[in-house]
Amino acid sequence: MLFRYVMLAENDVRVSRNGQKEKEMKIVVIGDGKIGFTVTQALVKEGHDLVVIDNQSAALKQTEDSLDVQVLEGNGASVSIQKQAGVDHADLMIAVTEADETNLLCCMIARHLGCANTIARIRSPEYNEDVYLLKEGLGLSMVVNPERSTAKQISALLQYPSFLKREKFAKGRAEIVEMSVPSGGKLDGMVLSELYKSLRVHVLVCAVERENNVYIPDGRFTLQAGDHIYVTAATSDLLSLLKSTGYETPRVRSVLMIGGSRIAVYLTQFLAQTGVDVKIIETDLDRCNLLSEKLPKAEIIHADGTSFSVLRQEGIEEMDAVIALTNIDEQNIIASMFAHRLEVPKVVCKVNRTEYASIMSDDIRECVITPRILTANDILRYVRAMENRPGEGVITLHRLVSDRVEALEFAVNPSTWYVDTPLKEIPIRGDLRIALITRHGNTIVPSGEDSLKMGDSCVIVTTSAGELDTLNDIFTQAPRGTRA
């Protein structure tokens, strides 16, 4: 049995930027597949103590060598294995094996052993309607569904095809969207201080990616053709933003999906609500029959969706969008390249291996979505919230620009510094921006004259990933007379 584990002392702590001591958390991850490895990798970067359980020694060896974490080979649904891993003393147990039932059983055992916080990966659409009952009945802290989250992301992109990414905040009332700056377009050469005068829409460019460099710009920054910009806006202003910048906003009416995966099932269900016609090409006949039963309004084609001749025969050139969802990254990339060559208006490519990004062309890389990263970000948000007192932690967390930028939402609470002080008078770190403020359901794109008020939520965009645990971490110093 492969096992390497060293107990932490009870007083092991880490210190946040504002000087508050935070206990280094003990976390057990059951399942060392793609999702488990990505979650473990994210939590290791946060400085937590992790034990990874799996029954595959080869996977554990690779994880141990690359991440320098403690590993335990065995069945994560075994009481004795969980005890050996220290689940009974852990702050959090995360079950992300391939089987939903195994994950639920792991959480039940962990709760029985005394672990107060458990997260389960639940993938099956059959369980989706019962997820709230499962959480309540089993005492789950959180349920993650990578396939459903991915489908929601893709559905949001199809609503406004000109956006490359959309990340929601403030319970969906505000967003950060990614756009490219075309040559000769309205944004090419624009100084950001002139943005509102030109567009007449309240938005803020909170991050810019240019030639592999990332900037958190101020009003003096000038946009250039080829930039990828991240813009904060109220969700209700997104259509106005597209129209004012001259982007086309064609409605997606027909979608071709390559691969009848769980993501395809969820996505088809979402698109059916808006009347979009869906065609799914799937190679497995049994899967086709199942899809026909589950998705009666979709057209299911039994064929090889990676064959160019099949794609032409099924009308790829007339489609408004093509979504590559097979379980093989290389097939998705090739199919997406073919769709781009045929000038399909919107193409989305699912890729699990993030290292492929470096070899993709820009047009393909712009439309890549990675389920395991979405899941890791959801779990990371929960973990950061656990580290602080109720109301002080991260409400929402999204990673942008290939994980080099974080956008985090915090609530303004009684312990927040500089409340009711104009932002221009506050000592705010230079590597971040206050991108949005939400107050009484309204979204404010802040200027220096605005201030934080009790009960607000605000979105912070920063290049210092992992450094913001509470809202007070954005300040360079505490107000005079404040106790550290």
Residue pairs with C-beta under 8 A, 6 or more apart in sequence:
1 72
1 73
1 74
2 57
2 60
2 61
2 71
2 72
2 73
3 71
3 72
3 73
3 84
4 64
4 70
4 71
5 51
5 70
5 72
5 84
5 85
5 86
6 70
7 86
8 24
8 26
8 49
12 23
12 24
12 49
13 21
13 22
13 23
13 24
14 21
14 22
14 23
14 24
14 47
15 21
15 22
16 22
16 469
16 470
16 473
17 467
17 468
17 469
17 473
18 470
18 472
18 473
18 475
18 478
18 484
19 484
20 470
22 387
22 388
22 469
23 91
23 387
24 47
24 48
24 49
25 48
25 49
25 91
25 92
25 383
25 386
25 387
26 48
26 49
26 51
26 86
26 89
26 90
26 91
26 92
27 43
27 48
27 49
27 50
27 51
27 90
27 91
27 92
27 93
27 94
27 383
28 50
28 51
28 52
28 53
28 82
28 85
28 86
28 87
28 90
28 92
28 93
28 94
28 110
28 115
29 36
29 39
29 40
29 43
29 50
29 51
29 52
29 53
29 94
29 96
30 36
30 52
30 53
30 54
30 76
30 77
30 93
30 94
30 95
30 96
30 97
30 103
30 106
31 53
31 54
31 76
31 95
31 96
31 97
31 98
31 103
31 121
32 40
32 52
32 53
32 54
32 56
32 59
32 60
32 63
32 71
33 54
33 59
33 96
33 97
33 98
34 352
34 372
35 96
35 121
35 146
35 371
35 372
35 375
35 376
36 52
36 54
36 94
36 96
36 97
37 59
37 63
37 67
38 372
38 373
38 375
38 376
39 94
39 96
39 372
39 375
39 376
39 379
40 50
40 52
40 63
40 67
40 69
41 67
41 376
42 376
42 377
42 379
42 380
43 50
43 379
43 380
43 383
44 50
44 67
44 68
44 69
45 465
45 466
46 380
46 383
46 384
46 466
48 383
49 70
50 69
50 70
51 69
51 70
51 71
51 72
51 85
51 86
51 90
52 60
52 63
52 64
52 69
52 70
52 71
52 72
53 71
53 72
53 73
53 74
53 76
53 81
53 82
53 85
54 60
54 71
54 73
54 76
55 73
55 74
55 75
55 76
56 73
57 73
60 71
60 72
60 73
61 71
63 69
63 71
64 70
64 71
72 81
72 84
72 85
74 81
74 84
75 81
76 82
76 95
76 97
76 102
76 106
77 102
77 105
77 106
77 109
78 109
79 109
79 112
79 113
82 88
82 93
82 106
82 109
82 110
82 113
83 113
87 93
87 109
87 110
87 113
87 115
88 113
88 114
88 115
89 114
90 110
90 115
91 115
91 116
91 117
91 386
92 115
92 117
92 118
92 119
92 141
92 383
92 386
93 106
93 107
93 110
93 115
93 117
93 118
93 119
94 118
94 119
94 379
95 102
95 103
95 104
95 106
95 107
95 110
95 118
95 119
95 120
95 121
96 103
96 119
96 121
96 144
96 375
97 103
97 106
97 121
100 120
100 121
100 122
100 123
100 124
100 127
103 120
103 121
103 122
104 120
104 122
104 134
104 138
106 118
106 120
107 118
107 119
107 120
107 138
107 139
107 140
108 138
110 118
111 118
111 138
111 139
116 141
117 141
117 386
118 138
118 139
118 140
118 141
119 140
119 141
119 142
119 143
119 144
119 379
119 382
120 134
120 138
120 140
120 142
120 143
120 144
121 143
121 144
121 145
121 146
121 375
122 128
122 131
122 134
122 143
122 144
122 145
123 145
123 146
123 147
123 262
124 262
125 148
125 262
125 265
125 266
125 269
125 294
127 134
128 145
128 148
131 143
131 145
134 140
134 143
135 142
135 143
141 382
142 378
142 379
142 382
144 375
144 378
144 379
146 371
146 372
146 374
146 375
147 261
147 262
147 263
147 266
147 371
148 266
149 371
149 374
149 375
149 378
150 263
150 266
150 350
150 369
150 371
150 374
151 263
151 266
151 267
151 269
151 270
152 266
152 270
153 166
153 369
153 374
154 263
154 267
154 323
154 348
154 369
155 267
155 270
155 271
156 166
156 168
157 163
157 164
157 165
157 166
157 346
157 348
157 367
158 252
158 255
158 271
158 276
158 321
158 346
158 348
159 252
159 274
160 166
160 177
160 238
160 239
160 242
160 249
161 249
161 250
161 252
161 320
161 321
161 345
161 346
162 179
162 242
162 247
162 248
162 249
163 177
163 178
163 179
163 238
164 177
164 178
164 179
164 180
164 228
164 366
164 367
165 176
165 177
165 178
165 230
165 400
166 175
166 176
166 177
166 178
167 175
167 176
167 177
167 398
167 400
167 407
168 174
168 175
168 235
168 396
169 175
169 176
169 396
169 398
169 407
169 409
169 436
169 438
169 457
169 459
170 409
170 436
170 438
170 443
170 457
170 459
172 235
173 234
173 235
173 236
173 438
173 441
173 443
174 232
174 233
174 234
174 235
174 436
174 438
174 443
174 459
175 232
175 233
175 234
175 235
175 238
176 206
176 230
176 231
176 232
176 398
176 400
176 407
176 435
176 459
176 461
177 230
177 231
177 233
177 238
177 241
178 228
178 229
178 230
178 231
178 400
179 187
179 228
179 229
179 231
179 245
179 247
180 226
180 227
180 228
180 229
180 366
181 187
181 188
181 223
181 224
181 225
181 226
181 227
181 228
181 229
182 188
182 225
183 225
183 226
184 225
185 225
185 245
185 246
186 198
186 199
186 244
186 245
186 246
187 223
187 227
187 229
187 245
188 223
188 224
188 225
189 222
189 223
189 224
190 198
190 222
190 223
191 219
191 220
191 221
191 222
191 223
192 205
192 217
192 218
192 219
192 220
192 221
192 222
192 223
193 219
193 220
195 203
195 205
196 202
196 203
198 244
199 241
199 244
199 245
200 244
201 233
201 237
201 240
201 241
201 244
202 233
202 234
202 237
202 445
203 231
203 232
203 233
203 237
203 241
203 445
204 231
204 232
204 233
204 433
204 435
204 436
204 445
204 446
205 217
205 221
205 223
205 229
205 230
205 231
206 216
206 217
206 230
206 231
206 232
206 407
206 433
206 435
206 461
207 214
207 215
207 216
207 217
207 229
207 230
207 400
207 401
207 405
207 461
207 463
208 214
208 215
208 217
208 221
208 223
208 227
208 228
208 229
208 230
209 215
209 227
209 228
209 229
209 230
209 401
210 224
210 226
210 227
210 228
211 226
214 401
214 404
214 405
214 463
215 221
216 405
216 431
216 432
216 433
216 461
216 462
216 463
223 229
228 366
228 401
230 400
230 401
230 405
230 407
230 461
231 241
232 435
232 436
232 445
232 459
232 461
233 241
233 443
233 445
234 443
235 443
239 249
242 249
243 249
250 320
250 345
251 320
252 276
252 320
252 321
252 345
252 346
253 275
253 276
253 277
253 320
254 276
254 277
254 278
254 279
254 318
254 319
254 320
254 321
255 271
255 276
255 277
255 278
255 279
255 319
255 320
255 321
255 322
255 323
256 279
256 280
256 281
256 311
256 314
256 315
256 316
256 319
256 321
256 322
256 323
257 264
257 267
257 268
257 278
257 279
257 280
257 281
257 322
257 323
257 325
258 281
258 305
258 306
258 311
258 322
258 323
258 324
258 325
258 326
258 331
258 332
258 335
259 280
259 281
259 282
259 305
259 324
259 325
259 326
259 327
259 332
260 280
260 281
260 282
260 284
260 287
260 288
260 291
260 300
260 325
261 325
261 326
261 327
263 325
263 350
263 371
264 280
264 291
264 323
264 325
265 291
265 294
265 295
267 278
267 323
267 325
268 278
268 280
268 295
268 297
268 298
269 295
271 278
272 278
272 295
272 297
272 298
277 299
278 295
278 297
278 298
278 299
279 298
279 299
279 300
279 301
279 314
279 315
279 319
280 291
280 295
280 298
280 299
280 300
280 301
281 301
281 303
281 304
281 305
281 310
281 311
281 314
282 288
282 291
282 300
282 301
282 302
282 303
282 305
283 302
283 303
283 304
283 305
285 302
288 300
288 301
288 302
291 298
291 300
292 300
301 314
303 310
303 314
304 310
305 311
305 326
305 335
306 326
306 331
306 334
306 335
308 338
311 335
311 338
311 339
316 322
316 338
316 339
316 342
316 344
317 342
317 344
319 344
320 344
320 345
320 346
321 344
321 345
321 346
321 347
321 348
322 335
322 336
322 339
322 344
322 346
322 347
322 348
323 347
323 348
323 350
324 331
324 332
324 333
324 335
324 336
324 339
324 347
324 348
324 349
324 350
325 332
325 350
326 332
326 335
326 350
329 350
329 351
329 352
329 353
329 356
332 349
332 350
332 351
333 349
333 351
333 356
333 360
333 364
335 349
336 347
336 348
336 349
336 364
336 367
337 361
337 364
339 347
340 347
340 363
340 364
346 367
347 364
347 367
348 367
348 368
348 369
349 364
349 367
349 368
349 369
350 368
350 369
350 370
350 371
351 357
351 368
351 369
351 370
352 370
352 371
352 372
354 370
354 373
357 365
357 368
357 402
360 368
373 399
373 403
377 397
377 398
377 399
380 397
381 394
381 395
381 396
381 397
384 393
384 394
384 397
384 469
385 393
385 394
385 395
386 393
387 393
387 469
388 469
388 470
389 415
391 411
391 413
392 410
392 411
392 413
392 415
392 470
392 471
393 410
393 469
393 470
394 408
394 409
394 410
394 468
394 469
395 409
395 410
395 411
395 457
396 408
396 409
396 459
397 406
397 407
397 408
397 409
398 406
398 407
399 405
399 406
399 407
399 465
400 406
400 407
400 461
403 465
404 463
404 465
405 461
405 462
405 463
405 465
406 461
406 462
406 464
406 465
406 466
406 468
407 435
407 459
407 460
407 461
408 459
408 460
408 462
408 468
409 457
409 458
409 459
409 460
410 457
410 458
410 460
410 470
410 471
411 455
411 456
411 457
411 471
412 419
412 452
412 453
412 454
412 455
412 456
412 457
412 458
412 471
413 454
413 471
414 454
415 470
415 472
416 452
416 454
416 471
416 472
417 472
417 475
417 478
417 479
417 482
418 426
418 451
418 452
418 475
418 479
419 451
419 452
419 453
419 454
420 451
420 452
420 453
421 451
421 452
422 448
422 449
422 450
422 451
423 434
423 446
423 447
423 448
423 449
423 450
423 451
423 452
424 448
424 449
426 475
427 475
427 476
427 477
428 434
428 474
428 475
428 476
429 462
429 464
429 474
429 475
429 476
431 462
431 463
431 464
432 460
432 461
432 462
432 463
432 464
432 468
432 474
433 460
433 461
433 462
434 446
434 452
434 458
434 459
434 460
434 474
435 445
435 446
435 458
435 459
435 460
435 461
436 443
436 444
436 445
436 446
436 458
436 459
437 443
437 444
437 446
437 450
437 452
437 456
437 457
437 458
437 459
438 444
438 456
438 457
438 458
439 453
439 455
439 456
440 455
444 450
452 458
458 471
460 468
460 471
460 474
462 468
462 474
467 473
468 474
472 478
478 484
